[in-house]
């Protein structure tokens, strides 16, 4: 397996394949004891839980996302200083600026 970034506790975790993933933690007894009615009630009360039509899973297909490609890029020192001064995630911000440029150019033809 090639080395992938892994973080835990609600952060990004990447694996080359499903086979590389560690097994999930066992469900708690309290979770296993939930009735279908209680699960439905909790889901209905969760503002972040959307309602999916029953037929959704009949046609749903997994989608593989395009991963970023690691490259070497030479930047002017003042440009790099600026982005680094914005803190953690500066490389993602550089990518966002470049992506917005590409989208703008695509719109203008």
Secondary structure as UniProt FT lines:
FT   HELIX           18..20
FT   HELIX           29..32
FT   HELIX           36..45
FT   TURN            47..48
FT   TURN            54..55
FT   HELIX           56..59
FT   HELIX           77..85
FT   TURN            88..89
FT   HELIX           90..108
//
